[in-house]
């Protein structure tokens, strides 16, 4: 029974702060980029307010997927939980 039990890991606070800070910075940039891109494309195509909102939501969702991908790859390089 003891062989299958896992010891809880310790949090590496330095890595957590580094990855968290980078994720906040990159997340703000790419979410802002997603909103601005949706607004610009809707303006060029003349889609109006509803079309702009739809494109902003779409591009923001893509940006959030990119942020999750960044978080996953960053935590592989700098693990937050040490086992």
Steps between C-alpha positions, in 0.01 A plus 500: 500500500780743582669441165195632312460810718650821371665751720351846442727728303646827614421824324800668341406863568773646278375310196137579584568873520707496180249303293203684652649842428584405142150357451340822625715712269455278195131447575429873514681552171334218305149562637536868408626395159198271456253777586678754279516256209129425525417869507728579204380213281136586570569862414669413173224261398222734623339239727357747754491471877363146519755369252779679686394345828483153348846533345644644823367203696632258239849649491510530880414129530787417265727721714396315816579167333845640423540611861415151626753353257762745629424407863528128429831528318642745756417268789675216319819706487465643851291257706288661769459187714815308589453133573 
